C-alpha cells in the first residue's frame, strides 16, 4: 500500500486556474489507458481523500451519482457539505488521525490523495505521502491553486509521455535541509 498524490499540473505548478477551472486540462489529449493513465491507477486505489474545493468541483462538473466506487472522504469543517446520496464521509482534524482510517478502508490498496494542493500539503507535511504522480500539461497559468504549496523533497522514479502530457512519478525522500538544521 502507498499513499499517492495523483494529479495534473500546468507547467508552472498550478492544479486549477484563478477561476478554479480545469478547462485548460480537460481540453487536452490524454489516454486514460496509456502511460500514467487514470484507469490503471484507479484499479489500485482502495480509498480516496480530497479537499472541499475538489469535492465541489466534482459536484458541479460531474452531476449525478458519485463517480468513485472507493470509500471517499472530504476534508471540511462545514456541516451539510456533502450532496444527498453521495457515499462520502467528512473529516475535520489532523490528517494523521484520518490516515489509519483511510489505510483500513483501502484494504492493502493505495490511498489516493486526490487534492487539491492544500490537502496534499497536509499529508506531505505529516510525512504520509509516499508518491507524487503528476501529469504536466503544456501550458502555464500564471496564477491559481498551487500543485504543492509546501517545501518537500522528491526523487524522480519514472517519466513517460501520454498524449500532450509529460508524466512523472516521484518518490518522497527526506528533506536534506531538515536533517542539517
C-alpha positions as CSV (number, residue, x, y, z in Angstrom):
1,X,0.0,0.0,0.0
2,X,1.1,3.5,-0.8
3,X,-0.3,7.0,-0.2
4,X,-0.2,8.7,-3.6
5,X,-0.9,12.3,-4.6
6,X,-2.0,11.6,-8.2
7,X,-2.9,14.8,-10.1
8,X,-2.3,17.1,-13.1
9,X,-0.5,20.4,-13.2
10,X,0.3,23.3,-15.5
11,X,4.0,23.7,-16.3
12,X,4.2,26.5,-13.8
13,X,2.8,24.3,-11.0
14,X,-0.9,25.1,-10.7
15,X,-3.7,22.5,-10.4
16,X,-6.6,24.9,-11.2
17,X,-6.6,28.4,-12.6
18,X,-7.7,31.6,-10.9
19,X,-11.4,30.8,-11.6
20,X,-11.0,27.3,-10.1
21,X,-11.4,26.0,-13.6
22,X,-9.9,22.9,-15.2
23,X,-10.7,24.0,-18.8
24,X,-7.0,24.2,-19.5
25,X,-6.7,20.5,-18.5
26,X,-9.8,18.7,-19.8
27,X,-9.4,20.1,-23.4
28,X,-6.1,18.2,-23.8
29,X,-5.3,14.9,-25.5
30,X,-4.6,12.3,-22.8
31,X,-5.2,8.5,-23.0
32,X,-6.7,7.2,-19.7
33,X,-5.4,3.7,-20.6
34,X,-2.0,5.0,-21.6
35,X,1.2,5.6,-19.5
36,X,0.3,7.1,-16.2
37,X,-3.4,6.9,-17.2
38,X,-6.2,7.0,-14.7
39,X,-7.7,3.6,-15.5
40,X,-4.7,1.5,-14.2
41,X,-4.2,3.9,-11.3
42,X,-7.8,3.7,-10.2
43,X,-7.8,-0.1,-10.2
44,X,-5.1,0.0,-7.5
45,X,-6.9,2.6,-5.3
46,X,-8.8,1.4,-2.2
47,X,-9.7,4.8,-0.6
48,X,-9.5,8.4,-1.5
49,X,-9.4,11.8,0.2
50,X,-9.9,15.3,-1.1
51,X,-10.4,18.9,0.0
52,X,-13.8,20.6,-0.1
53,X,-12.9,22.6,-3.3
54,X,-12.1,19.4,-5.2
55,X,-15.4,17.9,-3.9
56,X,-17.3,20.9,-5.0
57,X,-15.7,20.8,-8.5
58,X,-16.8,17.2,-8.9
59,X,-20.4,18.0,-7.8
60,X,-20.6,21.0,-10.2
61,X,-18.9,19.3,-13.2
62,X,-19.9,15.6,-12.8
63,X,-23.5,15.8,-11.5
64,X,-25.5,12.7,-10.6
65,X,-24.2,9.6,-8.8
66,X,-20.9,9.7,-7.0
67,X,-18.3,8.7,-9.7
68,X,-16.0,6.7,-7.4
69,X,-16.5,3.2,-6.1
70,X,-13.8,3.5,-3.4
71,X,-14.6,4.8,0.1
72,X,-14.2,8.6,0.0
73,X,-13.5,11.4,2.5
74,X,-13.7,15.2,2.2
75,X,-11.7,17.4,4.5
76,X,-14.1,20.1,5.6
77,X,-15.5,21.7,8.7
78,X,-18.8,22.6,7.2
79,X,-22.0,20.8,8.1
80,X,-24.1,19.7,5.1
81,X,-21.1,19.9,2.7
82,X,-21.9,16.6,1.1
83,X,-24.6,16.3,-1.6
84,X,-27.5,13.9,-0.7
85,X,-26.9,10.4,-2.0
86,X,-23.1,10.7,-2.1
87,X,-21.4,7.9,-0.1
88,X,-18.8,10.3,1.2
89,X,-17.6,11.0,4.7
90,X,-16.3,14.2,6.1
91,X,-13.3,14.8,8.3
92,X,-12.2,17.9,10.3
93,X,-9.0,17.4,12.1
94,X,-5.4,16.4,11.9
95,X,-4.8,14.2,8.8
96,X,-2.6,11.8,10.8
97,X,-5.8,10.8,12.7
98,X,-7.6,10.1,9.4
99,X,-4.7,8.2,7.9
100,X,-5.3,4.9,9.8
101,X,-9.0,5.0,8.8
102,X,-8.0,5.5,5.2
103,X,-5.5,2.7,5.3
104,X,-8.0,0.3,6.8
105,X,-10.6,1.3,4.2
106,X,-8.1,0.9,1.4
107,X,-7.6,-2.8,2.4
108,X,-4.0,-3.2,1.1
109,X,-4.7,-1.0,-1.9
110,X,-3.4,2.6,-2.4
111,X,-4.7,5.7,-0.8
112,X,-5.3,8.4,-3.3
113,X,-4.8,12.0,-2.1
114,X,-6.9,13.5,-4.8
115,X,-6.3,17.1,-4.0
116,X,-6.1,19.8,-4.1
117,X,-2.7,21.2,-3.3
118,X,-3.6,22.4,0.2
119,X,-5.0,18.9,1.1
120,X,-1.9,17.2,-0.4
121,X,0.3,19.6,1.6
122,X,-1.3,18.5,4.9
123,X,-0.5,14.8,4.1
124,X,3.0,15.7,2.8
125,X,3.8,17.8,5.9
126,X,2.7,14.9,8.1
127,X,5.1,12.5,6.1
128,X,2.2,10.4,4.8
129,X,2.6,10.8,1.0
130,X,4.9,8.1,-0.5
131,X,4.5,9.0,-4.1
132,X,3.7,12.1,-6.2
133,X,2.4,11.3,-9.7
134,X,1.9,14.4,-11.9
135,X,0.9,14.8,-15.5
136,X,2.2,18.1,-16.7
137,X,0.0,19.9,-19.3
138,X,1.8,22.0,-22.0
139,X,0.6,25.4,-20.6
140,X,1.3,27.9,-17.9
141,X,-1.5,29.5,-15.9
142,X,0.4,32.3,-14.1
143,X,-1.9,32.0,-11.1
144,X,-4.3,29.7,-9.4
145,X,-4.1,26.9,-6.8
146,X,-0.6,25.5,-6.3
147,X,0.3,21.9,-7.0
148,X,2.0,21.5,-3.6
149,X,2.3,24.7,-1.5
150,X,4.8,23.3,1.0
151,X,8.5,22.5,0.9
152,X,9.3,18.9,0.2
153,X,11.9,16.7,-1.4
154,X,11.3,14.1,-4.1
155,X,13.3,11.7,-6.2
156,X,12.3,11.1,-9.8
157,X,11.4,7.4,-10.2
158,X,9.8,7.3,-13.7
159,X,8.8,9.5,-16.6
160,X,6.8,9.0,-19.8
161,X,4.6,10.8,-22.3
162,X,0.9,10.4,-22.6
163,X,-0.8,12.5,-25.4
164,X,0.1,16.1,-24.8
165,X,1.4,15.5,-21.2
166,X,4.8,14.7,-19.7
167,X,4.1,12.4,-16.8
168,X,6.3,11.8,-13.8
169,X,6.3,9.6,-10.7
170,X,8.3,10.9,-7.7
171,X,9.2,9.1,-4.5
172,X,9.4,11.0,-1.2
173,X,12.8,11.5,0.2
174,X,13.9,13.2,3.4
175,X,14.5,16.9,3.2
176,X,18.3,17.4,3.5
177,X,17.8,20.8,5.0
178,X,15.7,19.4,7.8
179,X,18.4,16.9,8.7
180,X,21.1,19.7,8.8
181,X,19.0,22.0,11.0
